[in-house]
C-alpha cells in the first residue's frame, strides 16, 4: 500500500491524516569517538566532533565525583546516555543537553568552536 492509500484508509476510519508520520531513515554517520583520534583528549579537525568532545569534557568536570546514576537522578537523563556522551558513542540531542545543564546548573555547550578555528567541513 502506498502513502495515498494509507492516508485514505486512516481518514475513512476517522483518523486525521495529519497524525500519519512516514518514517524516513537517516544516513548513518560515524560517532564522535570514531572520528576523533584519542577521544576525548585530542582536539578534532571536525567542528561537530569538537563540540561533542568539549561538551563531554565539560560534563565530566561538572560531574565531579558523582556517579552516572547520581547524574541521571539529578538531571532526568538516563545514566547510560550520560555514559554514551562521555564515551563519544552518541550524538547528544538538544533536549538531553538542556536537561543536563538544568539539572547540573552549569553551561555545558562549548561556545565559539566555529569562531575559534578555521576548521570547516561537514561531519562524516
N, CA, C and O of each residue as an XYZ file, in Angstrom:
496
protein
N       0.843     -1.186      0.000
C       0.000      0.000      0.000
C       0.879      1.238      0.000
O       1.917      1.287      0.661
N       0.447      2.221     -0.745
C       1.202      3.451     -0.830
C       0.748      4.470      0.195
O      -0.207      4.232      0.935
N       1.416      5.582      0.239
C       1.115      6.646      1.180
C      -0.309      7.157      0.989
O      -1.038      7.327      1.967
N      -0.715      7.404     -0.249
C      -2.066      7.905     -0.510
C      -3.116      6.912     -0.027
O      -4.139      7.320      0.523
N      -2.882      5.624     -0.221
C      -3.815      4.601      0.230
C      -3.894      4.580      1.746
O      -4.983      4.465      2.309
N      -2.758      4.690      2.411
C      -2.734      4.706      3.878
C      -3.496      5.905      4.433
O      -4.256      5.776      5.393
N      -3.290      7.066      3.828
C      -3.980      8.278      4.290
C      -5.481      8.149      4.066
O      -6.271      8.493      4.945
N      -5.877      7.657      2.900
C      -7.308      7.476      2.614
C      -7.931      6.492      3.600
O      -9.041      6.730      4.078
N      -7.247      5.391      3.917
C      -7.755      4.415      4.875
C      -7.922      5.044      6.251
O      -8.938      4.831      6.913
N      -6.928      5.821      6.686
C      -6.999      6.442      8.005
C      -8.134      7.451      8.069
O      -8.855      7.504      9.065
N      -8.304      8.248      7.027
C      -9.380      9.231      7.012
C     -10.737      8.538      7.000
O     -11.678      9.015      7.635
N     -10.853      7.416      6.286
C     -12.096      6.646      6.260
C     -12.419      6.100      7.648
O     -13.588      5.990      8.018
N     -11.382      5.757      8.419
C     -11.585      5.224      9.761
C     -11.703      6.341     10.795
O     -11.764      6.067     11.994
N     -11.736      7.569     10.355
C     -11.910      8.700     11.263
C     -10.627      9.223     11.877
O     -10.667     10.085     12.755
N      -9.501      8.720     11.434
C      -8.226      9.199     11.942
C      -7.749     10.355     11.070
O      -7.741     10.240      9.844
N      -7.356     11.456     11.679
C      -6.846     12.566     10.861
C      -5.532     12.182     10.197
O      -4.665     11.580     10.831
N      -5.385     12.522      8.944
C      -4.176     12.172      8.200
C      -2.953     12.903      8.731
O      -1.826     12.473      8.485
N      -3.150     13.994      9.451
C      -2.025     14.742      9.998
C      -1.249     13.901     11.016
O      -0.090     14.194     11.310
N      -1.886     12.856     11.552
C      -1.214     12.008     12.529
C      -0.313     10.985     11.857
O       0.479     10.325     12.531
N      -0.416     10.842     10.558
C       0.432      9.896      9.836
C       1.803     10.516      9.643
O       1.936     11.569      9.019
N       2.807      9.868     10.173
C       4.164     10.363     10.037
C       5.001      9.263      9.399
O       5.318      8.268     10.050
N       5.359      9.434      8.135
C       6.176      8.400      7.500
C       7.564      8.358      8.134
O       8.108      9.388      8.533
N       8.117      7.178      8.221
C       9.448      7.003      8.782
C      10.457      7.030      7.641
O      10.374      6.250      6.692
N      11.398      7.938      7.759
C      12.437      8.076      6.746
C      13.775      7.842      7.433
O      14.127      8.550      8.376
N      14.504      6.871      6.972
C      15.793      6.552      7.578
C      16.819      7.619      7.234
O      16.946      8.033      6.082
N      17.545      8.057      8.252
C      18.639      8.995      8.025
C      19.901      8.205      7.737
O      20.080      7.104      8.257
N      20.774      8.758      6.915
C      22.028      8.054      6.669
C      22.832      7.953      7.970
O      22.851      8.887      8.772
N      23.489      6.818      8.165
C      24.298      6.647      9.368
C      25.557      7.485      9.247
O      26.157      7.588      8.177
N      25.941      8.075     10.355
C      27.191      8.819     10.363
C      28.066      8.254     11.475
O      27.577      7.626     12.414
N      29.329      8.482     11.352
C      30.261      8.000     12.350
C      30.013      8.693     13.680
O      29.573      9.843     13.713
N      30.291      8.006     14.763
C      30.140      8.558     16.108
C      31.349      9.427     16.434
O      32.408      9.270     15.827
N      31.197     10.347     17.393
C      32.329     11.233     17.716
C      33.618     10.478     18.017
O      34.683     10.858     17.531
N      33.536      9.414     18.812
C      34.759      8.678     19.165
C      35.347      7.918     17.991
O      36.518      7.539     18.032
N      34.563      7.688     16.945
C      35.077      7.027     15.749
C      35.821      8.005     14.848
O      36.687      7.607     14.068
N      35.479      9.282     14.959
C      36.108     10.301     14.122
C      37.334     10.893     14.811
O      38.346     11.175     14.169
N      37.230     11.077     16.122
C      38.299     11.736     16.876
C      39.416     10.762     17.211
O      39.176      9.623     17.612
N      40.625     11.232     17.039
C      41.791     10.460     17.440
C      41.996     10.672     18.937
O      42.096     11.809     19.396
N      42.057      9.584     19.695
C      42.260      9.630     21.153
C      41.148     10.379     21.874
O      41.418     11.288     22.660
N      39.906     10.005     21.614
C      38.742     10.603     22.277
C      38.897     10.483     23.775
O      39.351      9.431     24.225
N      38.566     11.453     24.574
C      38.235     12.844     24.277
C      39.399     13.795     24.517
O      39.200     14.994     24.710
N      40.606     13.260     24.504
C      41.757     14.062     24.909
C      42.343     14.951     23.816
O      42.902     16.007     24.113
N      42.222     14.538     22.566
C      42.836     15.303     21.480
C      41.782     16.063     20.688
O      40.718     15.521     20.387
N      42.076     17.336     20.344
C      41.160     18.148     19.543
C      40.906     17.503     18.190
O      41.750     16.785     17.655
N      39.711     17.780     17.643
C      39.341     17.244     16.341
C      39.307     18.348     15.301
O      39.006     19.500     15.614
N      39.616     17.993     14.070
C      39.506     18.944     12.964
C      38.059     19.126     12.522
O      37.734     20.097     11.838
N      37.199     18.206     12.908
C      35.776     18.274     12.548
C      35.056     19.114     13.599
O      35.055     18.739     14.772
N      34.439     20.243     13.219
C      33.818     21.121     14.215
C      32.704     20.451     15.011
O      32.558     20.733     16.200
N      31.920     19.579     14.397
C      30.850     18.901     15.132
C      31.428     17.957     16.175
O      30.929     17.886     17.298
N      32.465     17.241     15.812
C      33.120     16.334     16.751
C      33.792     17.126     17.871
O      33.793     16.699     19.025
N      34.354     18.263     17.530
C      34.996     19.098     18.536
C      33.977     19.613     19.553
O      34.271     19.675     20.747
N      32.783     19.982     19.088
C      31.718     20.393     20.014
C      31.367     19.230     20.940
O      31.260     19.410     22.153
N      31.187     18.040     20.370
C      30.844     16.865     21.180
C      31.951     16.557     22.191
O      31.667     16.207     23.336
N      33.188     16.685     21.774
C      34.331     16.415     22.660
C      34.388     17.410     23.812
O      34.558     17.022     24.968
N      34.247     18.685     23.496
C      34.280     19.701     24.555
C      33.092     19.557     25.499
O      33.229     19.749     26.707
N      31.928     19.220     24.950
C      30.755     19.013     25.782
C      30.979     17.829     26.725
O      30.646     17.913     27.907
N      31.535     16.737     26.222
C      31.814     15.571     27.055
C      32.800     15.917     28.173
O      32.626     15.485     29.313
N      33.821     16.687     27.850
C      34.790     17.088     28.873
C      34.170     18.007     29.909
O      34.471     17.893     31.098
N      33.300     18.924     29.471
C      32.612     19.808     30.415
C      31.671     19.005     31.319
O      31.554     19.293     32.510
N      31.011     18.010     30.754
C      30.130     17.152     31.544
C      30.931     16.375     32.576
O      30.520     16.274     33.732
N      32.061     15.828     32.174
C      32.904     15.086     33.111
C      33.335     15.983     34.270
O      33.322     15.555     35.424
N      33.714     17.219     33.969
C      34.111     18.169     35.013
C      32.933     18.490     35.923
O      33.088     18.528     37.144
N      31.753     18.723     35.342
C      30.563     19.066     36.121
C      30.111     17.918     37.021
O      29.496     18.145     38.063
N      30.416     16.692     36.618
C      30.036     15.534     37.425
C      30.805     15.485     38.736
O      30.307     14.948     39.726
N      32.006     16.035     38.755
C      32.826     15.929     39.957
C      33.070     14.460     40.247
O      33.498     13.716     39.365
N      32.810     14.047     41.443
C      32.995     12.653     41.811
C      31.712     11.853     41.815
O      31.689     10.708     42.265
N      30.631     12.459     41.311
C      29.332     11.774     41.344
C      29.268     10.640     40.326
O      29.935     10.672     39.292
N      28.460      9.652     40.639
C      28.288      8.501     39.757
C      27.375      8.836     38.579
O      26.678      9.850     38.585
N      27.393      7.976     37.585
C      26.496      8.137     36.440
C      25.041      8.114     36.891
O      24.225      8.897     36.404
N      24.713      7.217     37.822
C      23.334      7.129     38.309
C      22.930      8.384     39.077
O      21.788      8.830     38.976
N      23.854      8.954     39.841
C      23.557     10.195     40.570
C      23.292     11.336     39.595
O      22.398     12.152     39.820
N      24.063     11.394     38.517
C      23.844     12.423     37.497
C      22.504     12.182     36.815
O      21.761     13.128     36.556
N      22.194     10.939     36.526
C      20.906     10.606     35.933
C      19.751     11.036     36.816
O      18.776     11.607     36.328
N      19.848     10.768     38.114
C      18.798     11.167     39.058
C      18.659     12.693     39.127
O      17.548     13.215     39.225
N      19.775     13.392     39.075
C      19.753     14.855     39.182
C      19.226     15.537     37.928
O      18.695     16.645     37.995
N      19.372     14.875     36.784
C      19.049     15.533     35.511
C      17.855     14.947     34.773
O      17.279     15.606     33.907
N      17.481     13.725     35.104
C      16.422     13.059     34.357
C      16.926     12.433     33.064
O      16.127     11.981     32.244
N      18.236     12.402     32.875
C      18.849     11.779     31.707
C      19.340     10.398     32.152
O      20.055     10.284     33.147
N      18.964      9.368     31.429
C      19.356      8.013     31.801
C      20.869      7.904     31.921
O      21.612      8.482     31.128
N      21.317      7.147     32.931
C      22.758      7.030     33.172
C      23.509      6.422     31.990
O      24.690      6.714     31.799
N      22.847      5.585     31.195
C      23.516      5.010     30.023
C      23.745      6.069     28.944
O      24.721      6.003     28.197
N      22.843      7.039     28.870
C      23.023      8.147     27.925
C      24.182      9.031     28.369
O      24.979      9.478     27.544
N      24.274      9.282     29.670
C      25.396     10.069     30.202
C      26.712      9.365     29.862
O      27.666     10.006     29.421
N      26.761      8.062     30.066
C      27.972      7.297     29.750
C      28.291      7.374     28.260
O      29.453      7.521     27.882
N      27.281      7.278     27.422
C      27.491      7.332     25.972
C      28.042      8.689     25.541
O      28.890      8.762     24.650
N      27.569      9.752     26.163
C      28.101     11.092     25.853
C      29.570     11.170     26.243
O      30.400     11.651     25.473
N      29.884     10.697     27.435
C      31.266     10.732     27.914
C      32.190      9.881     27.043
O      33.349     10.235     26.830
N      31.675      8.766     26.547
C      32.474      7.845     25.737
C      32.479      8.187     24.251
O      33.193      7.558     23.471
N      31.678      9.191     23.855
C      31.631      9.577     22.442
C      30.926      8.563     21.574
O      31.212      8.462     20.381
N      29.998      7.803     22.157
C      29.278      6.786     21.383
C      27.855      7.211     21.063
O      27.017      6.380     20.711
N      27.582      8.502     21.184
C      26.297      9.074     20.781
C      26.493     10.534     20.434
O      27.451     11.172     20.870
N      25.567     11.053     19.638
C      25.492     12.487     19.377
C      24.370     13.001     20.279
O      23.202     12.758     19.974
N      24.671     13.704     21.379
C      23.605     14.152     22.264
C      22.696     15.168     21.584
O      23.166     16.059     20.877
N      21.381     15.026     21.806
C      20.455     15.976     21.200
C      20.256     17.177     22.125
O      20.701     17.174     23.273
N      19.584     18.197     21.608
C      19.416     19.445     22.361
C      18.620     19.245     23.639
O      18.918     19.872     24.656
N      17.616     18.385     23.605
C      16.818     18.118     24.799
C      17.681     17.523     25.908
O      17.564     17.917     27.068
N      18.535     16.586     25.556
C      19.419     15.960     26.532
C      20.397     16.976     27.107
O      20.616     17.017     28.318
N      20.978     17.789     26.246
C      21.926     18.806     26.715
C      21.231     19.790     27.642
O      21.781     20.164     28.678
N      20.029     20.211     27.278
C      19.277     21.156     28.117
C      18.973     20.561     29.488
O      19.106     21.243     30.504
N      18.565     19.292     29.522
C      18.269     18.656     30.810
C      19.526     18.496     31.654
O      19.484     18.668     32.872
N      20.641     18.167     31.014
C      21.897     18.071     31.757
C      22.290     19.425     32.333
O      22.667     19.518     33.502
N      22.204     20.471     31.522
C      22.566     21.809     32.001
C      21.663     22.269     33.136
O      22.137     22.830     34.124
N      20.354     22.031     32.996
C      19.407     22.452     34.041
C      19.623     21.662     35.324
O      19.641     22.238     36.412
N      19.785     20.359     35.208
C      19.938     19.521     36.390
C      21.254     19.718     37.117
O      21.326     19.561     38.335
N      22.298     20.061     36.372
C      23.613     20.278     36.973
C      23.885     21.752     37.257
O      24.883     22.091     37.894
N      22.994     22.632     36.783
C      23.123     24.077     36.954
C      24.481     24.576     36.452
O      25.208     25.288     37.145
N      24.788     24.167     35.212
C      26.067     24.540     34.607
C      25.884     24.613     33.097
O      25.070     23.888     32.526
N      26.645     25.490     32.456
C      26.661     25.540     30.994
C      27.628     24.471     30.488
O      28.794     24.433     30.881
N      27.131     23.617     29.620
C      27.967     22.567     29.037
C      28.315     22.850     27.585
O      29.350     22.403     27.092
N      27.442     23.602     26.891
C      27.640     23.832     25.462
C      28.904     24.648     25.242
O      29.046     25.728     25.817
N      29.829     24.153     24.417
C      31.079     24.868     24.162
C      30.882     25.969     23.123
O      30.759     25.686     21.932
N      30.852     27.190     23.561
C      30.627     28.328     22.671
C      31.888     28.661     21.884
O      33.005     28.483     22.368
N      31.691     29.145     20.672
C      32.782     29.680     19.884
C      33.663     28.678     19.161
O      34.758     29.034     18.728
N      33.223     27.440     19.017
C      34.058     26.449     18.334
C      34.321     26.869     16.890
O      35.450     26.776     16.409
N      33.291     27.324     16.209
C      33.450     27.727     14.801
C      34.322     28.973     14.674
O      35.124     29.085     13.746
N      34.162     29.907     15.608
C      34.933     31.138     15.551
C      36.386     30.941     15.943
O      37.270     31.645     15.454
N      36.630     29.978     16.831
C      37.984     29.814     17.370
C      38.900     29.018     16.448
O      40.071     28.793     16.754
N      38.352     28.600     15.326
C      39.200     27.823     14.426
C      38.806     28.066     12.988
O      37.693     28.502     12.694
N      39.713     27.784     12.121
C      39.396     27.913     10.690
C      38.930     26.578     10.138
O      38.772     26.425      8.927
N      38.708     25.604     11.027
C      38.250     24.281     10.613
C      36.867     24.405      9.989
O      36.028     25.176     10.456
N      36.649     23.668      8.974
C      35.335     23.653      8.323
C      35.124     22.286      7.702
O      36.067     21.530      7.468
N      33.879     21.998      7.444
C      33.550     20.744      6.776
C      32.477     20.001      7.522
O      32.365     20.117      8.742
N      31.697     19.248      6.807
C      30.612     18.521      7.426
C      31.110     17.313      8.217
O      32.215     16.816      7.996
N      30.271     16.857      9.138
C      30.562     15.643      9.885
C      30.430     14.464      8.965
O      29.500     14.404      8.161
N      31.333     13.536      9.066
C      31.318     12.352      8.189
C      30.206     11.418      8.565
O      30.040     10.372      7.938
